[in-house]
Amino acid sequence: MSTRRVAVVAGLRTPFVKSGGPFAELSGLELGCIVVSELMQRAELRPTEVDELVYGQVIPSALTANIAREIVLTSGLDRRTRAHSVSLACATAIQAMTNAAQSIMLGFSESAIAGGAECLSDVPIAVSRPLARAIVGASKGRSLKAKLGAFAGVKGRDLLPVPPALAEPTTGLTMGESGEKMAKENGISREAQDVLAHRSHTNAAAAWAAGKYADEVMTVHVPPKFSTHVKEDNIVRKDSELASYGKLPPVFDRKYGTITAGNASPLTDGASALLLMSEERAKAEGRTPLGFLKSYAYAAVDPAWQLLQAPPLAAPIALARAGLSLAEMDLVEMHEAFAAQVLSNVQAMASQKFYDERMLGTRAPGEVDPEKLNVNGGSIALGHPFAATGARMVMTALNELKRRGGQFALLTVCAAGGFGAAVVVERN
Ligand SMILES: CC(C)(COP(=O)(O)OP(=O)(O)OC[C@H]1O[C@@H](n2cnc3c(N)ncnc32)[C@H](O)[C@@H]1OP(=O)(O)O)[C@@H](O)C(=O)NCCC(=O)NCCS
């Protein structure tokens, strides 16, 4: 890694709320603008002070192809600010952060904002291919007869809207079905998944109660009326009881499955943003960073194997690049798509056999200490607005390192397409 260190100067997110809830009338772009504007105000940034904005949305609106540029144009940043959009499924905010960090490392930027927004209340609804062909054909028709004729082959069923699929194009399996496959192949029990989910909610509720999220979660005054004020994540179960999880029916394999609404991440709306600067710029401005990016790595697996099992392949590379071991980590933040995936990732990281079969010559990082894992809750409890989650993890990890006087944290994120990201952050 470059010797030019990248400082995470500040981080902010909206509350993460269940889709169809208080942000149902908003778009990903609006949520992104809200969080970026507030971050700029809190950090007392002048519009020209940000060199670049890198931002993502996993399921973009059909009307906003380049969310990053639109945020620049509508959030108070100088209109000359460079911007580009990225997408790496659930690791999108990590990709945004590392892209921005690369610019800073190379000296192309001194400061950047990176993050992501997701509004699953506002997903693009497509039309069927026959209807789409007919509409395009009609637009080219020169007479009314020709325009109407384009619809001749369209059948009743072609009029049905087509929602975006949370399915892998190559396998046809949804994320949930892929999670079930991992649970079965890795022998992850329903009980273990429920215990992890309960812990995610318990830790998240305790963190909220202790005021740990106060500085990193803003209040959203929901436009256009601004009469609804959303202050907290609304998925966290304040009264989580382990016994209630076992009663929930499996959703992705109703007969033999183990994944339920209780041990899966829920469909969520929200946005997040990180302010990054070169260490020199942060120092020159007298800013005290939350911490620094130490190293990162990406890996990929065949989606037809175990879709969400790439983080264990990325983690040892990021650790080696940082010159550190898993045992030296004070915290581990692992994105929780499903409890079954977290437990599969944890199991793999402790298995030398896993590495001998897939990354010959790599030592297994070892056991993840449960006392260091997602200590303030994870995506199951906090929610998972796909493109926003990675930045949430970065700010939460750095704030927690500060509270407990720790130095290093490992973050891992699994993602559709068989991707995995791993990041090591450090406090000083
Ligand atoms: C799993 C999933 C289908 C559940 O969706 P849902 O049915 O809308 O979920 P809900 O939150 O409404 O929960 C269903 C019920 O279980 C209950 N429930 C959920 N967790 C519970 C718990 N811990 N204890 C008791 N009850 C619980 C809810 O209260 C709700 O009850 P109700 O029907 O009486 O209102 C959906 O969240 C999903 O698709 N998640 C995966 C998303 C995904 O693939 N992400 C990509 C991963 S990166």
The ligand as a Gaussian input file, in Angstrom:
#p B3LYP/6-31G(d) Opt

LIG

0 1
 C      -36.581000     -12.568000       4.701000
 C      -37.624000     -11.653000       4.085000
 C      -38.275000     -12.336000       2.880000
 C      -38.663000     -11.335000       5.138000
 O      -39.522000     -10.380000       4.642000
 P      -40.869000      -9.979000       5.408000
 O      -41.801000     -11.130000       5.374000
 O      -41.295000      -8.687000       4.827000
 O      -40.324000      -9.783000       6.879000
 P      -41.008000      -9.134000       8.109000
 O      -40.047000      -8.206000       8.738000
 O      -42.362000      -8.574000       7.755000
 O      -41.170000     -10.337000       9.087000
 C      -42.167000     -11.317000       8.912000
 C      -42.783000     -11.573000      10.245000
 O      -41.783000     -12.124000      11.107000
 C      -41.745000     -11.379000      12.309000
 N      -40.387000     -11.386000      12.833000
 C      -39.247000     -11.071000      12.193000
 N      -38.216000     -11.217000      13.034000
 C      -38.717000     -11.627000      14.217000
 C      -38.167000     -11.961000      15.468000
 N      -36.853000     -11.865000      15.670000
 N      -38.968000     -12.351000      16.451000
 C      -40.308000     -12.426000      16.265000
 N      -40.902000     -12.139000      15.106000
 C      -40.111000     -11.741000      14.095000
 C      -42.182000      -9.995000      11.904000
 O      -42.651000      -9.270000      13.023000
 C      -43.277000     -10.302000      10.929000
 O      -44.441000     -10.626000      11.649000
 P      -45.894000     -10.220000      11.100000
 O      -46.024000     -10.923000       9.778000
 O      -46.791000     -10.688000      12.174000
 O      -45.831000      -8.728000      10.935000
 C      -36.971000     -10.319000       3.579000
 O      -36.529000      -9.574000       4.682000
 C      -35.834000     -10.585000       2.642000
 O      -36.042000     -10.861000       1.460000
 N      -34.579000     -10.511000       3.145000
 C      -33.408000     -10.865000       2.413000
 C      -32.964000      -9.705000       1.616000
 C      -31.795000     -10.107000       0.770000
 O      -31.821000     -11.053000       0.020000
 N      -30.786000      -9.320000       0.907000
 C      -29.600000      -9.546000       0.201000
 C      -28.627000     -10.031000       1.153000
 S      -27.151000      -9.158000       0.965000

